[in-house]
Amino acid sequence: MIAQNLHRLKVEKTNIRTTSFAGLPLLSELAHHTGLIKNLDAIPGLWQRQIQYTTSDYIMGLAMTLIAGGEGLDDTRILREDLGLGQLVFSNLPAANSQGDFLRRFDHRGLHHLGKVVGKQALLNCAGHRTLTLDIDSTVIESHKEAAKMSYQKVPGYNPVLAWLAEPDVFLGGIFRDGNASPQCNLTSLLRYCDKMLPQGIDLRVRTDSAAYRLDFMDYCHRHGHSFTITADLDCAVREVIENIPDKAWQLIVNGDETFLLAETIHVPGAGGNNAYGLPAFRLVVKRWLSGQLELFEPALKYHAVITNFEESWTTEQVLNHHNNRGAAEKAIGELKNGYGLDRLPCGELLANAAFFQIGLIAYNLVQTFKRFALPEGWKKFCIKNLRFRLLCQAAIIVRHARRIIMKLSDTFPFYEVFENARWAVLSPVLAT
């Protein structure tokens, strides 16, 4: 039976040093050991004449707040006033208004350097991968700040575009855009930036939606030897190619509850028009299915086309399945917005919000590094909400004894062994930079 004792409960304050976030010191130590703190403090242009805080104090204060479940600048107050955490991690955390002033110091140069730090943290997770899948996708963050612009979803806000590496599940970078930015803008420049960040010898597979169905984007992939799958616009040229597919070329595919027809042909993007890039013919994978509900003025047959330069060793169905796995990128972006609080932006200025967004990417990548190198295999699938509940947001008593700091966890804590193993794993020489 659940007890009903609130009427008999007495609440008192204590000066005993306690913390509600016993797992955060593991992440702060990981940030030191992987060089993240050093890289943040090396960002130029963010110092003040009278230095009270370092750049890493500001950025890690915000990143840790997002990791712990906070959603804005004011939530940093919870970590700032956690005396136990103060002895372990933050001896002097900046106040919320100081955090806002810090974000407003960022210019384009500072954002570029901050983005480089995001990429360096992501690359720690890419060791051992010779082939990487790069998903480029955008998302809308609703915001009713005065500077927010109306997005294509008919809500005011911002429309950042992100580059996510599928195999290690990290964000290599992102460009923060106004809400009214064209979905096609910045895609090639983001891919070029990712190319510069990745080490030589990586076989890159680029995967994106119809926003990248552009001649310059496909030309860049073709010239740099990147495999790609891109959702094709069903324009007149593509529809004409689809209509010329022979009936015998369509094969019936039954995938669970889904049944559709699948065929393949070739298509030259820009043929017959202004094809200044001189692109060759690429494979065009076409899916056709019958609409489940007939509507007036809507065709009964639906089409979905994917243009690709994948080798012939990839079957038509394999290409389609690979492209459909783009849903994993959408899931990662959902985790970034809902799990790390990036569905709410704290400032009215574009560049300040762009800096906050990049800090959110740092928080995401830091947790992914922690899961990869410090946690058991079965824990790597956990979202941030699971990690908070099981490990990061645990209560502990902090005491000093014989010049040592002692963290006392409950003797009934079920994941004490995981915690202790993680504590030593973050000090691994493999991660040292």
Helices and strands as residue ranges (DSSP letters): G 6-8, E 18-19, H 24-33, H 36-41, H 55-68, G 73-75, H 76-80, H 83-88, H 96-103, H 108-123, E 131-138, E 141-142, E 149-150, E 156-158, E 161-165, E 170-175, H 187-197, E 203-208, G 210-212, H 215-223, E 227-231, H 236-243, G 247-249, E 251-255, E 258-267, E 282-290, E 301-308, H 316-324, H 327-334, I 335-339, H 350-374, G 377-379, H 384-387, I 388-392, E 396-401, E 404-408, H 416-425, G 429-431
